[in-house]
Amino acid sequence: MFDISGIDKRFLKGDLHNVILLTILYLLQGIPLGLSYASLPFLLKKHLSYSDIGIFSISAFPFSLKFLWSPLVDAYFIPQIGRRKTWIIPLQILSGFMMIFLSFRIDELVRNADNVWTITLLFTFLVFLYATQDIAVDGWALEILRPEHKSLASTCQSVGQNIGFFASFTIFLAFNSVEFCNKYIYSEEMKEPAISLPQFMYFWGVINLITSIYLILFSEEKPMKLDENQGFISIFGKIMETVKQKHFIWLIILGLTNKMFFASNDSMLMLMLMEKGVPEADLGLISAYQLPIDIIVSIVVGWYTRHGYQFKYFCYGYIIRIIMNCYGIFLLLLDLNSAYYYFFLVVGGFFGSLGSNLMFVSIGSFFNIIVDESIGGSLLTFLNTIWNFGGTWARFAALNLVDHLTFGETHGYYVLTIASAVFGVVYYPIMWSLTKKISSVNTSDWKLKTN
């Protein structure tokens, strides 16, 4: 077996194994997220309206509400197993079996439009398992990485979740498309795709179980001395005491509002392109070019934000995403038969991915630097919850508004996206002012205050 111990000592000063392990755990979270956010809406669109897809978007809510039970994960554990492994291992096992169970029913659920609430509830439970695992993994990242590498936890999260999302969205939709397989994979025309949805879910269910075995046998967790009164109520109280400070309130306001100006583009552009006639297989192939961009941007931004300047990159990302609102409309109005159409699609994917990752990694890096380790899982979850919910409520609202904003031949997407771009420009000075205030606060002032 290849020995990475020597590399580990030179590169990242002994943290290479931890970085790889965290990236794998975050990758497994990206699989259900890619299915819930992207692949299943594509498959369901053949049978459901935008409003029905809005109902299915509820399945992503556990990632936005996980703070409500996060103190449980910080407070209660079995010392002999470890504070974080107590939660991570059972949740990995449950998630694996849930994926395998769903693999036997998913085809029936997707093909029957009457099952929208059933599939929504089942995926809500699956995402709940991964959301709870994410609480423990976030807390573990703060404890196993050295102080100078803590900001890299957001890089692990971005790289891992992007790879998982890519696998469950781009790769899955491509290999699930008969058209794509006949064009690029099969030597002779076939009627079945290379990978079906049940096969895909079964495979990743097994991978979850294998990862659980590895964690049981080969991962170590250092014991951590905690306050004897570190119970659910105590942790919840400490968080409330901490986040009521003025600079935390600024951060919360920013998290709840910043994503609403590109929610329509994020949630509907790909569906609109499919309605325009862009083949699903070609969209999947074009999206494949985004993965290297996601990984490179995540690593570069994570590295350069170790010592500050997170909000500079965050604002760069915001500007790019507002511009992409207009670019999305340009793609929809452009003649599909244009010789340069696919070039413009690739360019759009590149900049959309760049803007998204600049915002995600920079704010994640900031969170990992400011949170207090003693309640790290809960406090980091609280901040991530606020920022996730800022996107979740905006996507939910966009999907439910679009039908009401459709007038005659003018699709509601255009109305909503243009309005979002205009208000996004108006909002930018407000956001800039908030980021200046937040970044001026000393790191020590973000830590837990005790009597």
Summary of the structure (lengths in Angstrom):
residues: 451
radius of gyration: 21.9
end to end distance: 51.5
largest distance: 73.1
contacts: 1535
relative contact order: 0.14
helix: 79%
strand: 0%
